[in-house]
Amino acid sequence: MDHTNHTRLLPSELTSDTLDGATIYGPDDEKIGHVSHLHGAGPAATVVVDVGGFLGIGAKPVALPIQDLDFMRDEDGDVHAITRFTKDQLKELPEHTDRPEFRV
């Protein structure tokens, strides 16, 4: 996928409503996961990404600083992100666990 014509999201758009479910692509445009949810909003947020699995089953949630993801909209308006991390690198991170009352 050529991301050069995609529009980068503004810091004000880095919210759960905008990012939940966004596809995450690795360095070789491999689909590596989806945004599960955020902790916080804007440039200080932490993004929880479900890596691997099939239809959400068997996916491993990992937490990344939002700065490690480059969020954008494609020509159809769909939000996605690219990262320098591969699927294998993300799978090596500790599994993220949180309590629902801390979700934003």
N, C-alpha and C positions, 0 to 999 in steps of 0.2 A: 504494500500500500504506500503510495506516495503522500507524505504528510505535508509537503511544501505549500500546498494551497489550503491547508486547514487553518482555521482561526483559533489562536491561543485564547484560553479563557482568561478573563480578568480576575484579579484577586477577589473581587466581590461576588464572583460566580462560583467560587470554591466552597460550595455548601452541599449538605446531604441531599437536598432536593435535586441538585444538578448532577452530582457525581455518583449517587447510588446506582449500582448495576453497570457502570461504565466498564468497557472491555479494556484490559491492560495488555499492551504489546511489548515484547522484548526487543533486543537490539536487532534481531534478524526478522522483525515483523511477525514473530511467532506469538500466537495468542497464549498468554501465560496465566490469565486469571481475570477476575471481575472485582470491582469495588463492592465490598460487603456493607461497610458503613464508615463513618468518620467519627473521630473524637475531636471536638472543636470545629472551628471554621476558619476560612481564610488561610493566609500563609503559615500560620502556626499549627495547623491541623495535622493529625495523624490519620493516615488512611489505612483501613484494614482491608486487605486484598485476599480473596479466596483463590488459592493457587491449586491448579490441577483439578482432579475429580471430573465427574460427568454430571451435568445438569445440577450442580451444587452438591452432589453426593460424593463423599470422600475427599472433598477439597480441604486444604489446610489453610486456616486463616493466619496471616502474618501482618505485622504492623510496619508501616513505612512512613517516614516524614513526608509530608506532601511535596517538599522540594525535590524528592527523588523521582517524582512523576511529572511529566509534561502533558497537562490536560489541554484538549482542543476539541473543536467541532469539525466534522467532515462536511462535505457538500450537502448532505441530507439533514444536517443539524444534529446528528448523533454524536454524543460525547464519548471520547475514548482518551487513553493516555499511552505514552511511550515511556520506557525506562531503560536504563543501561543494564539492568539486572536480567539474567536469564531465568527461566523457570527453575532450573536446578539450583541456582544460587538462592532463589527465594524459598525453595523447599528446605534448604539447609538452615534457614532462620528459625528461631524458637517459635513454637505455635502460640498465637495470640489468644488469650482468654480475657474476657471482661464480663462484668456484671451488667445486666440490662439497664440498671438505674444510672449508669455512667455513660450511656449512649447519648449522643446529641443528634 
